[in-house]
Amino acid sequence: MKGRVWYSLYDKVFAKANLRDAFSQVKTNKGAPGVDKVTIKGYEAKLEDHLEVLQQKLKEKSYRPKPVRRKMIEKENGKMRPLGIPTVEDRVVQAAIRNILEPIFEEDFLPCSYGFRPNISAHMALDQVSKHLREGYEYVIDADLQSYFDTIPHDLLETQIRRRVTDGSVIQLIKQFLKAGVMEGDLYEETPLGAPQGGVLSPLISNIYLHQLDQRMTERGHRIVRFADDFVILCRSQKGAERVMKNVTRYLENDLGLTLHPTKTKVVDVKEESFTFLGFEFYKHIRRIDPKKEAKFKKRVKELPRRNQTVDLKTLIKDRLNPYIRGWANYFRHGHVKSKFKGWDAWIRRRLRMVQLRSWRHVKSLHRALRSKGWKEDELRGIRMFAWRSSKSPMVHVSLDNDYFKELHLVSLTSVYQDLISKRDTWEEPHA
């Protein structure tokens, strides 16, 4: 029932069926071990015993979360971002809490919120931004919350949760997770503010807390599109956008205890300059891949086969390259990418030809491959097997042609894009 306040939920959190389901979710999401070094595989080896003990501790309210293990992740700008890795058991409990709370708060969340919600995707958020731009909302507040996850005030967050859930045992358990602290090596650090990035509950907590922002902007008729802590507000005029930015800055700081980054937050006229959102760059009404994401993609493809290492191409493609290319292409195919994807496919094949040349090491291996394709001895030439320019040699192209890579089932960026176009044609057919 929408708007209902829930007074008793704790028994649903520790129900055995919910804990089993929570573990399945944790297993599906994979992830590294926490401070106790217990892996998902290790926890699963004695799953029923572990869940029995866990359920009993939750019933007796003796369960205490362990500190999260801090791991620093390099950002695209070279700076480091802290990631908090809870133990497997703590992830199970967080997933169990989320299973119970998410349906309650989903009733309240507004259509402008797209991050980490069931059956809602980043592509929907991107499409909504494009729609607002086409409708004339061409002045964009490109917002950047400064260290959002590290600065969420626990008391104000609790107030938000209590609007819908007043079960003290559930709230106390959430507070324990928020205050469990961080371990970096052997050093322990308290967490009086924030929610760890990497925690299972953190995305839901993010949406619960920023739901207030969604409400305020929507009630005032502003076009906001938010994905977790990343959001843009679209306006019809420069003056209107500047006024909204002042108001939203004041509201975030005074009412929510949050801060907009002073240099990264700005008003953008998309007719004059671009802004980035969820990995895409918007300029005028065109949506294209953020150049930083392109550079990261090419760097990663270069890194997958290690330089001067003998590699089995089939294994490299199947186990390392295909999963990365497929996932990347499925996300970034929603934009002006057709010609770019075609060029990158050719570049990836060229890199793989270079990998094979280095693995062969000696030109006689290349000649052997050419003989199998009917080349005569007098047609064979010498070639520098470790030179990048050699990967464009006609001999290399014949021995490792495009059909060869099809036989190895190399994922094609272009094919992933064309699959999306085919699906769109199918969707649109009934309306023709």
C-alpha positions as CSV (number, residue, x, y, z in Angstrom):
1,M,0.0,0.0,0.0
2,K,1.6,3.3,-1.1
3,G,2.4,5.6,1.7
4,R,2.1,2.9,4.4
5,V,4.5,3.1,7.3
6,W,6.1,-0.3,8.2
7,Y,6.6,-1.0,11.9
8,S,7.7,-4.7,11.8
9,L,10.0,-6.0,9.2
10,Y,13.0,-7.5,11.0
11,D,11.7,-11.1,11.0
12,K,11.4,-10.9,7.2
13,V,15.1,-9.9,6.9
14,F,16.4,-13.0,8.7
15,A,13.9,-15.5,7.2
16,K,15.9,-18.4,5.8
17,A,14.4,-18.1,2.3
18,N,15.4,-14.5,2.2
19,L,18.9,-15.2,3.3
20,R,19.3,-18.0,0.7
21,D,18.0,-15.6,-2.0
22,A,20.4,-12.9,-0.7
23,F,23.4,-15.3,-1.0
24,S,22.4,-16.2,-4.6
25,Q,22.4,-12.5,-5.5
26,V,25.9,-12.1,-3.9
27,K,27.2,-15.1,-5.8
28,T,25.8,-13.8,-9.1
29,N,27.5,-10.4,-8.5
30,K,30.8,-12.1,-7.6
31,G,33.3,-9.9,-5.9
32,A,36.5,-10.1,-3.8
33,P,36.6,-11.2,-0.2
34,G,36.5,-8.7,2.7
35,V,38.7,-8.3,5.7
36,D,38.1,-11.9,6.9
37,K,39.4,-13.2,3.5
38,V,36.5,-15.6,3.1
39,T,35.6,-16.0,-0.6
40,I,32.2,-16.6,-2.0
41,K,33.2,-20.2,-2.9
42,G,34.5,-20.8,0.6
43,Y,31.2,-19.5,2.1
44,E,29.1,-21.6,-0.2
45,A,31.1,-24.8,0.7
46,K,29.2,-24.8,4.0
47,L,26.3,-22.6,3.0
48,E,23.5,-24.1,5.1
49,D,25.7,-24.1,8.2
50,H,26.7,-20.5,7.7
51,L,23.1,-19.4,7.1
52,E,21.9,-21.2,10.1
53,V,24.5,-19.5,12.4
54,L,23.8,-16.2,10.6
55,Q,20.0,-16.4,11.1
56,Q,20.5,-17.2,14.8
57,K,22.8,-14.2,15.3
58,L,20.3,-11.9,13.6
59,K,17.4,-13.3,15.7
60,E,19.4,-12.7,18.9
61,K,20.6,-9.3,17.6
62,S,24.2,-10.3,18.3
63,Y,25.2,-9.9,14.7
64,R,27.9,-7.3,14.1
65,P,29.1,-6.2,10.7
66,K,32.9,-6.2,10.1
67,P,34.7,-3.2,8.7
68,V,34.9,-2.9,5.0
69,R,38.2,-3.5,3.2
70,R,39.3,-0.4,1.4
71,K,40.6,-0.7,-2.1
72,M,41.7,2.3,-4.1
73,I,40.5,2.3,-7.8
74,E,42.1,4.6,-10.3
75,K,39.8,7.0,-12.0
76,E,40.0,8.2,-15.6
77,N,41.6,11.5,-14.5
78,G,44.4,9.6,-12.7
79,K,43.0,10.2,-9.2
80,M,42.1,7.4,-6.8
81,R,38.6,6.5,-5.7
82,P,38.0,4.5,-2.5
83,L,36.0,1.3,-2.9
84,G,34.7,-0.5,0.2
85,I,34.5,-4.3,0.1
86,P,32.3,-5.9,2.8
87,T,32.8,-9.5,3.8
88,V,30.7,-12.1,2.0
89,E,28.5,-12.6,5.0
90,D,27.9,-8.8,5.4
91,R,27.0,-8.7,1.7
92,V,24.4,-11.4,2.3
93,V,22.8,-9.5,5.2
94,Q,22.8,-6.2,3.2
95,A,21.2,-8.0,0.3
96,A,18.6,-9.5,2.7
97,I,17.8,-6.0,4.0
98,R,17.6,-4.6,0.4
99,N,15.2,-7.4,-0.6
100,I,12.8,-6.2,2.0
101,L,13.2,-2.4,1.8
102,E,13.5,-1.9,-1.9
103,P,9.9,-2.7,-2.8
104,I,8.7,-0.3,-0.1
105,F,10.8,2.7,-1.3
106,E,10.2,1.8,-5.0
107,E,6.6,2.9,-4.5
108,D,7.9,6.4,-3.7
109,F,10.7,6.9,-6.2
110,L,10.0,9.2,-9.1
111,P,10.4,8.6,-12.8
112,C,13.4,11.0,-12.9
113,S,15.5,8.5,-10.8
114,Y,17.2,5.8,-12.9
115,G,20.1,4.5,-10.9
116,F,20.2,0.9,-9.6
117,R,16.4,0.3,-9.8
118,P,14.6,-2.8,-11.0
119,N,13.9,-2.8,-14.7
120,I,15.3,0.7,-15.2
121,S,18.6,1.3,-17.0
122,A,21.1,4.0,-17.7
123,H,20.0,4.0,-21.4
124,M,16.6,5.1,-20.3
125,A,18.2,8.0,-18.4
126,L,20.2,8.9,-21.5
127,D,17.1,8.8,-23.7
128,Q,15.3,11.1,-21.3
129,V,18.1,13.6,-21.5
130,S,17.9,13.5,-25.3
131,K,14.2,14.0,-25.2
132,H,14.4,17.1,-23.0
133,L,17.1,18.5,-25.3
134,R,14.9,18.0,-28.3
135,E,12.0,19.7,-26.5
136,G,14.2,22.9,-26.1
137,Y,15.7,22.4,-22.7
138,E,19.1,23.3,-24.0
139,Y,20.7,24.9,-20.9
140,V,22.0,22.1,-18.7
141,I,23.2,22.2,-15.1
142,D,26.0,19.6,-15.3
143,A,26.1,18.7,-11.6
144,D,28.8,16.9,-9.6
145,L,28.3,16.1,-6.0
146,Q,31.6,16.2,-4.1
147,S,32.4,12.9,-2.4
148,Y,28.7,12.1,-2.1
149,F,28.9,8.5,-0.7
150,D,31.5,9.6,1.9
151,T,29.4,12.6,3.2
152,I,25.8,11.3,3.6
153,P,24.8,12.5,7.1
154,H,23.6,9.4,9.0
155,D,21.0,11.3,11.1
156,L,19.3,12.9,8.1
157,L,19.4,9.6,6.3
158,E,17.7,7.9,9.2
159,T,15.0,10.5,9.2
160,Q,14.3,9.7,5.5
161,I,14.1,6.0,6.2
162,R,11.8,6.5,9.1
163,R,9.2,8.1,6.8
164,R,8.4,4.6,5.6
165,V,10.1,2.2,8.0
166,T,10.1,2.6,11.7
167,D,11.2,-0.9,12.7
168,G,14.0,0.0,15.2
169,S,15.8,-3.3,14.7
170,V,16.1,-2.8,10.9
171,I,17.2,0.8,11.3
172,Q,19.8,-0.3,14.0
173,L,21.2,-2.9,11.6
174,I,21.6,-0.3,8.8
175,K,23.3,2.0,11.2
176,Q,25.7,-0.7,12.2
177,F,26.7,-1.2,8.6
178,L,27.2,2.6,8.1
179,K,29.3,2.9,11.2
180,A,31.3,-0.4,10.8
181,G,34.4,1.5,9.7
182,V,37.1,0.9,7.2
183,M,40.2,-1.2,7.2
184,E,43.1,-0.1,5.0
185,G,45.9,-2.6,5.6
186,D,46.2,-2.9,9.4
187,L,44.7,0.6,10.0
188,Y,41.1,1.0,11.2
189,E,39.2,4.2,10.4
190,E,35.8,5.2,11.8
191,T,33.0,6.2,9.5
192,P,30.8,8.9,11.2
193,L,29.5,9.9,7.8
194,G,28.7,8.3,4.5
195,A,28.0,4.8,3.0
196,P,30.8,2.7,1.5
197,Q,31.0,2.6,-2.3
198,G,30.8,-1.1,-3.0
199,G,28.3,-2.0,-0.3
200,V,25.2,-3.8,-1.5
201,L,22.9,-1.4,0.4
202,S,24.7,1.8,-0.8
203,P,22.8,2.2,-4.1
204,L,19.4,2.0,-2.3
205,I,20.6,4.3,0.4
206,S,21.7,6.8,-2.3
207,N,18.3,6.8,-3.9
208,I,16.4,7.0,-0.5
209,Y,18.5,10.1,0.5
210,L,18.4,11.9,-2.9
211,H,14.7,11.2,-3.4
212,Q,14.2,14.5,-1.5
213,L,16.1,16.3,-4.3
214,D,13.9,14.5,-6.9
215,Q,10.8,15.6,-5.1
216,R,11.9,19.3,-4.8
217,M,12.9,19.6,-8.4
218,T,9.8,17.8,-9.7
219,E,7.4,19.9,-7.6
220,R,9.0,23.1,-9.0
221,G,8.6,21.9,-12.5
222,H,12.3,21.4,-13.3
223,R,13.6,18.6,-15.7
224,I,16.0,16.6,-13.6
225,V,17.5,13.2,-14.7
226,R,19.4,11.4,-11.9
227,F,21.4,8.2,-11.9
228,A,22.4,7.6,-8.2
229,D,24.5,10.6,-7.3
230,D,25.1,11.7,-11.0
231,F,22.4,14.1,-12.2
232,V,21.7,16.9,-14.7
233,I,18.9,19.5,-14.6
234,L,17.7,20.9,-18.0
235,C,16.3,24.4,-18.4
236,R,15.0,26.5,-21.3
237,S,17.2,29.6,-20.6
238,Q,20.6,30.6,-19.3
239,K,19.1,32.9,-16.7
240,G,16.7,30.1,-15.5
241,A,19.5,27.6,-15.3
242,E,21.7,29.9,-13.2
243,R,18.8,30.6,-10.9
244,V,18.0,26.9,-10.5
245,M,21.7,26.1,-9.8
246,K,21.8,28.7,-7.0
247,N,18.6,27.3,-5.5
248,V,19.7,23.6,-5.7
249,T,23.2,24.5,-4.3
250,R,21.6,26.2,-1.3
251,Y,19.2,23.3,-0.8
252,L,21.8,20.6,-1.0
253,E,24.1,22.4,1.4
254,N,21.6,23.7,3.9
255,D,19.0,20.9,4.0
256,L,20.9,17.8,2.9
257,G,24.4,18.5,4.1
258,L,25.9,17.8,0.7
259,T,28.2,19.9,-1.5
260,L,28.3,20.5,-5.2
261,H,31.8,20.5,-6.7
262,P,32.6,24.2,-7.1
263,T,34.6,23.8,-10.4
264,K,33.0,20.8,-11.9
265,T,29.4,22.0,-11.6
266,K,28.4,24.4,-14.3
267,V,25.7,25.6,-16.6
268,V,26.2,24.4,-20.2
269,D,24.6,25.8,-23.4
270,V,24.6,22.6,-25.5
271,K,24.5,24.7,-28.7
272,E,28.0,26.0,-27.8
273,E,29.7,23.3,-25.7
274,S,29.3,19.7,-24.6
275,F,28.6,18.0,-21.3
276,T,29.1,14.3,-20.3
277,F,26.6,12.1,-18.6
278,L,26.8,8.4,-17.9
279,G,29.7,7.9,-20.3
280,F,28.2,9.8,-23.2
281,E,29.0,13.3,-24.5
282,F,26.1,15.5,-25.5
283,Y,26.6,18.3,-28.0
284,K,23.6,20.0,-29.5
285,H,21.2,17.1,-30.0
286,I,24.0,14.6,-30.8
287,R,24.9,11.8,-28.3
288,R,28.3,10.3,-28.7
289,I,30.8,8.3,-26.6
290,D,32.8,10.3,-24.1
291,P,36.4,10.6,-25.5
292,K,37.7,9.5,-22.1
293,K,35.7,6.3,-22.4
294,E,37.1,5.7,-25.9
295,A,40.6,6.1,-24.6
296,K,40.0,3.7,-21.8
297,F,38.5,1.1,-24.1
298,K,41.5,1.2,-26.4
299,K,44.0,1.1,-23.5
300,R,42.2,-1.9,-22.1
301,V,42.2,-3.8,-25.5
302,K,45.9,-3.1,-25.7
303,E,46.5,-4.4,-22.2
304,L,44.6,-7.7,-22.6
305,P,47.3,-9.4,-24.6
306,R,50.6,-8.8,-22.9
307,R,53.4,-7.5,-25.1
308,N,55.9,-10.1,-26.4
309,Q,54.1,-13.0,-24.7
310,T,53.2,-16.2,-26.5
311,V,49.4,-16.3,-26.6
312,D,46.9,-18.8,-27.9
313,L,44.6,-16.5,-29.9
314,K,41.5,-18.6,-29.5
315,T,41.8,-18.6,-25.7
316,L,42.6,-14.9,-25.6
317,I,39.5,-14.0,-27.7
318,K,37.1,-16.4,-25.8
319,D,38.2,-15.8,-22.2
320,R,39.4,-12.2,-22.1
321,L,38.7,-10.1,-25.2
322,N,35.1,-11.2,-26.1
323,P,33.5,-10.6,-22.6
324,Y,35.0,-7.1,-22.5
325,I,34.1,-6.1,-26.0
326,R,30.6,-7.5,-25.7
327,G,29.8,-5.7,-22.5
328,W,31.4,-2.4,-23.7
329,A,29.6,-2.6,-27.0
330,N,26.2,-3.4,-25.5
331,Y,26.4,-0.2,-23.4
332,F,27.9,2.2,-25.9
333,R,26.0,1.1,-29.0
334,H,23.2,3.6,-28.0
335,G,24.6,6.6,-29.9
336,H,26.3,7.9,-33.1
337,V,28.8,5.0,-33.3
338,K,28.3,3.1,-36.5
339,S,31.3,4.3,-38.4
340,K,33.4,4.4,-35.2
341,F,32.6,0.8,-34.4
342,K,33.5,-0.3,-37.9
343,G,36.9,1.4,-37.6
344,W,37.6,-0.1,-34.2
345,D,36.7,-3.6,-35.4
346,A,39.5,-3.2,-38.0
347,W,41.9,-1.9,-35.3
348,I,41.1,-4.8,-33.0
349,R,41.8,-7.3,-35.8
350,R,45.0,-5.5,-36.5
351,R,46.1,-5.8,-32.9
352,L,45.3,-9.5,-32.9
353,R,47.3,-10.0,-36.0
354,M,50.2,-8.3,-34.2
355,V,49.7,-10.6,-31.2
356,Q,49.8,-13.6,-33.5
357,L,53.0,-12.4,-35.2
358,R,54.7,-12.0,-31.9
359,S,53.5,-15.4,-30.8
360,W,54.9,-17.0,-34.0
361,R,58.2,-15.2,-33.4
362,H,59.7,-16.6,-36.6
363,V,58.7,-15.7,-40.2
364,K,58.7,-19.4,-41.2
365,S,55.5,-19.8,-39.1
366,L,53.8,-17.1,-41.2
367,H,55.1,-18.7,-44.4
368,R,53.7,-22.1,-43.2
369,A,50.2,-20.5,-42.8
370,L,50.5,-18.9,-46.3
371,R,51.5,-22.2,-47.9
372,S,48.3,-23.8,-46.4
373,K,46.4,-21.1,-48.3
374,G,48.1,-22.0,-51.6
375,W,51.0,-19.5,-51.8
376,K,54.1,-20.5,-53.7
377,E,57.6,-20.2,-52.4
378,D,58.6,-17.4,-54.7
379,E,55.7,-15.3,-53.3
380,L,57.0,-15.5,-49.8
381,R,58.9,-12.5,-48.4
382,G,60.7,-11.7,-45.2
383,I,59.0,-9.6,-42.6
384,R,59.8,-8.1,-39.2
385,M,57.7,-10.1,-36.8
386,F,57.7,-7.6,-33.9
387,A,57.1,-4.4,-35.9
388,W,53.6,-2.8,-35.6
389,R,53.6,-1.8,-39.3
390,S,54.0,-5.5,-40.2
391,S,50.4,-6.1,-39.0
392,K,49.3,-4.3,-42.2
393,S,51.3,-6.5,-44.5
394,P,49.3,-8.2,-47.3
395,M,50.9,-11.5,-46.3
396,V,49.6,-11.1,-42.7
397,H,46.1,-10.1,-44.0
398,V,45.9,-13.2,-46.2
399,S,47.1,-15.6,-43.5
400,L,44.9,-14.0,-40.8
401,D,41.9,-12.7,-42.8
402,N,38.6,-11.6,-41.5
403,D,37.1,-15.0,-42.0
404,Y,39.8,-16.4,-39.7
405,F,38.6,-14.2,-36.9
406,K,35.0,-15.1,-37.5
407,E,36.0,-18.8,-37.1
408,L,37.5,-17.8,-33.7
409,H,34.1,-16.2,-32.9
410,L,35.6,-12.7,-32.3
411,V,32.8,-10.4,-31.1
412,S,32.3,-7.6,-33.6
413,L,31.4,-4.1,-32.3
414,T,29.5,-3.5,-35.6
415,S,27.5,-6.7,-35.2
416,V,26.4,-5.7,-31.7
417,Y,25.3,-2.3,-33.0
418,Q,23.4,-3.9,-36.0
419,D,21.7,-6.2,-33.6
420,L,20.3,-3.2,-31.7
421,I,19.1,-1.6,-35.0
422,S,17.4,-4.9,-36.0
423,K,15.6,-5.0,-32.6
424,R,14.5,-1.4,-33.1
425,D,13.1,-2.2,-36.5
426,T,11.2,-5.1,-35.0
427,W,9.8,-2.9,-32.2
428,E,8.7,-0.2,-34.6
429,E,7.1,-2.6,-37.2
430,P,3.7,-2.9,-35.6
431,H,3.3,0.9,-35.6
432,A,4.2,1.3,-39.3
